[in-house]
Amino acid sequence: MILAIDVGNSSIVLGMYQGQRLLGQFRVATSHEKTSDEYAVLLQSFLAHKSFAFEDVEGVIISSVVPTIMHRLETMCQDYLEKQPLVVGPGVKTSLNIKVENPREVGADRIANAVAGIAEYGTPLIIIDFGTATTFCFIDKEQSYRGGVISPGASISAEALYTRASKLPRVALGRPKTVLGKNTAESMKAGTFFGYSSLVDGIVGRIKEEQDVAFAKVIATGGLASLFEDESSKIDVWDPQLTLKGLRLIYDKNVDRMER
């Protein structure tokens, strides 16, 4: 069994794979306070829920946008799984041609998304990852990563209204019944939801126009994608496991290296 771990700013997603089959998926809040031992206890409970144990894990791959907790996760893998994890980054084979000014700046999660997107859906391709930040990545028909867009996530936008405007309440994300709110909370909810849906469609439209790829497939993934995939007129496919699929594919490309 291969353990794929995607470390985001808000949450860590863990997926257990047997070959191409996803055996289970779990999500835990990203914490800078947890020790390697505490992460191990969480992992042990997740594995046990699916009737697995540490010794069933044959290999580990990690993508992370949070460098400050990586040492603890790597220590957990070494101490409890007795495995050195493969960390997505420079030197790891992905078969992805990254044509930007500094390829090292491209997040490991975006690389995993692109690898899975190409394998599952072909190219040209636009991938939207709805997380703490919302990212848009464009892969051209030659399967080259050409660049992307980074915008504040919907949760950040909603929280900013609450923290920066003294009289506005905190509201939960969700689709309101109408665009015109009848009170402050409904108005904020409508502004965040419909404003963000328009942002998504607008950016996708600009990418397609600028790159002359009217028929590029648009894939949505990430923790908040389910909120917007029905509202957006541009999203073609919602794939909540896209990043984990990419991590599994990258592990397969590097398995010889891991077995040395």
C-alpha positions, 0 to 999 in steps of 0.5 A, a space after each residue: 500500500 502506498 500512502 500519499 500525503 498532500 499538505 495544504 495551508 488549511 488541511 492535510 489530505 491522506 490517501 491510501 492506494 493499492 495500485 490505482 485503487 484508492 482504499 481510503 482518504 482522510 483529512 486533518 487540519 494542518 497544525 504547526 503545534 503537533 509533533 511527529 508522534 501526534 501525527 503518527 497517532 492520527 495516522 494510526 487511527 486512520 489506518 486502523 479504521 480501514 483495517 490497516 497498520 503501519 507495516 502495511 505501508 510500502 511507500 510514502 509520497 508527500 507534496 507540501 506547501 507548508 515547509 515548517 511542518 515537513 521535518 515532523 512528517 518526515 520524522 513520523 515516516 522514518 520512526 513509525 513507518 520505517 520509510 523515507 518519504 518521497 517529497 515532491 520537489 527538484 530532482 523528482 521525476 514527473 515528466 512535466 515540462 514546466 515552462 515558467 521563469 522559475 520552475 522551483 516556485 511552482 507548488 508541489 500540489 500544482 505539479 501533482 494536479 498537472 500530472 494527474 490532469 494530463 493522464 486523466 483528461 488530456 490537454 489542453 487543460 485548465 486546473 482550478 484548485 480551490 483551497 486557502 488560495 485558489 490557483 489556476 494552472 494552464 497546461 498546453 496541448 504539448 503537455 507543457 505547464 505554461 503558468 497560472 493564476 493565484 487568487 485569495 481563496 473564498 474563505 480568506 475573502 469571507 474572513 477578510 470582510 469580518 476582520 477588516 470591517 468592524 460592523 460586519 459579522 462572520 458568515 459561513 460560505 454557501 450558495 444563497 437563494 438570491 443574489 440580492 440579500 435582505 440583510 447584512 449576512 445574506 448580502 455578504 454571503 451573496 457577495 462572496 459566493 456569486 462574486 467568487 463564481 464570477 471570478 472563476 468564470 472570468 479568469 478561465 475565460 481570459 485564459 482561454 482567450 489569451 491562449 486561444 484554447 476555446 475547447 480546453 477542459 476545465 477541472 476543479 479540485 480542492 476542499 472548496 470545489 464542491 461549492 462552486 462546481 455547479 454554479 460555474 459555467 466554465 467547470 467541466 469536471 469536479 475531481 476531488 482526488 486529483 492531487 492524490 492521483 497525481 502523487 500516486 503517478 509521481 510515486 510510480 515514476 520514481 519507484 525504482 529510486 525508492 527501492 534502492 
